[in-house]
Each structure stands twice: as C-alpha cells, then as structure tokens.
Amino acid sequence: MSDGLLDPRTLREIAAGIGLQPTKKRGQNFVVDANTVRRIVALSGVQAGDVVLEVGPGLGSLTLGLLAAGCRVVAVEIDALLARRLPLTVAERRPDLADRLTVLTADALAVTTLPGPVPTALVANLPYNVSVPVILHLLAGFDSLARGLVMVQAEVADRLVAAPGSKTYGTPSVKLAWYARARRVGTVPPAVFWPVPNVDSGLVEIVRREPPSPTVPRELVFRLVDAAFGQRRKMLRSGGLSGVLRDPESVLRAAGVDPTARPEALTVADFTRIAESATAAGDA
C-alpha cells in the first residue's frame, strides 16, 4: 500500500475545503514535499511501536509519514479547524492507520498530560515563534521522551546546538543541554513549504540524557542562566549574577568558576555547580 503522503495539490485542496488561510501569527508553514517528510521520519529514528508526540501537525503531512512508519501519533494542534480535519485526512489517505492517531486540541505550552500511552519521541515541524519554549516545556513535562527530531528556523537550530564560546551559544543552548544532547542533522529549504518562508529550516536531533545533577533544582540553574545571559557582555561577577546572588564572586570561586569569565564560556555543568555553591552558601 502507498504511504499516503500528501502531494502539493491535495494539500491545497484540503486547505481550500476547510477555508484555511495560513497565518504568520501561528507560524503556519506546511510541508508540501513528500520526500522531505520521508527524510524527516528517517532521520528521527522512530520505529514501529514508538509513541510519537507531534506538535503542530497542521494538514497532516508529517503525521501520515509517522503513521506509515508504524508509530502511534499523539498530535497536539492549537488550531481547532486543523485539529478537526486531521483525523479525516488520515482516514481518507490511510484508513488502516486511523486508529493509531490521537488528536488533542490544545496549546502545547499548556499541555501537562496526554491521552494514551506515554510518548517516547518528539517529532515536529515547530512554529518558529514558540519553538524553543515548546521544546523545553515538553522535555520538562514528559520524562518518557527519550529522543526527538525538531524542525525549526535555521537560526534557532544553530542556537540550540551551539557549543560554549561560540557566538550563537546562549540561553537556549544551555537549557536544552540540561535535558539532552543536541546536534544539527540537516537543512530544509524554503521551497518545500506552503506558504514559502523567507528562511531555511534546520533539523535538530535531541537525545535525552541524565541532568547534570539529580539534586540541584533545575529552576535555580535556569534562573542563574537567565540572569547571566541577561548581561552576556559582562564578567560573571559584575553582570547579571550580581542581581540574584549577594556575593557572586565567592559563590563562583567556590564552584571553581572564574569570576572574570563571561556567560558564553560556561557549560550547563558549570551553571549547575554555581547553583550548588549558592545553595551551600545560603545565597540562592
């Protein structure tokens, strides 16, 4: 049987049938190229039996690819119009797989529980404007997500995978590193989307790992990260950390971190040691 993936003509027919006008507000750029969908599914590494959490399924291009790979899919869609249409599209294109799809009409940033079996993988074409908050929220809320592949704006992809010391290294890089190892695994050109965006997209592989510390609160580490990068051009002892720590120099020295360093030089493990030192000194 054909994998049932959508071609550009069918995708536009579905959109016209429901009166859909893609909006920039919700970052609606739909993949119209079946080979790109197949590539994303292959790079994601999902296998038959995986329960895939898909955010922003839109008109169903990637959803159909994931179902054809043998996965169960829990699709979270904020647009009620699209959420109502998606099960019908799957039933029309691949009726044999329709029972593997669950659609939840919700804002992914507000989702704390999901119906059915726990998700094992995150695979999604994420709206550009909320991609980083969505990734971090889902990794925090669903420990069962062992891996993922997300398609985001190329610039965002570079930030997510950046190494310490690079110009693109910043808050997203550090926070994602708390949960997972991330690497850039591909680029997707604008031409495969409808409407066509102005920028390339990047594919980022995410593989869950243990956090740097089982005892240091993630919230404290992230607060320090936000404070430090709030004044990234300044040395740690005189920059943003001075606004959240009474004696940043002492805390930094106790953590084995150079007080004259700048935030982009620190790894997530460094920030974790700073949080641990601050807690021990009663300065957190």
Number of C-alpha atoms within 10 A of each C-alpha: 6 7 15 18 23 23 14 16 10 12 21 16 11 16 17 11 10 12 10 13 10 15 10 13 9 15 16 22 22 24 27 24 19 20 14 18 21 20 12 24 22 14 16 23 15 22 16 12 11 20 26 28 25 26 27 28 27 26 27 24 26 28 31 28 24 29 26 21 19 16 22 26 25 25 27 22 22 19 15 11 15 20 22 15 18 24 19 14 21 24 14 12 17 18 13 13 16 19 13 14 22 17 20 19 17 17 14 21 15 10 15 11 9 16 10 10 11 17 21 18 27 25 28 26 25 23 20 20 15 14 21 20 12 19 21 16 15 19 20 14 12 16 13 13 21 17 22 26 25 24 23 26 23 21 14 21 28 21 20 27 23 21 19 17 14 11 11 19 22 26 22 22 24 26 20 21 25 24 22 19 16 21 17 18 14 16 16 19 15 16 15 19 17 17 17 14 18 10 13 15 22 22 24 26 24 27 17 20 13 11 16 17 13 8 9 17 13 19 10 18 23 19 14 22 24 20 21 28 20 16 16 17 14 17 17 25 23 16 20 23 26 15 14 14 18 14 15 22 19 17 26 24 14 17 19 13 18 16 17 14 15 20 29 21 14 20 18 22 16 18 24 25 21 25 27 23 21 22 15 12 13 11 15 16
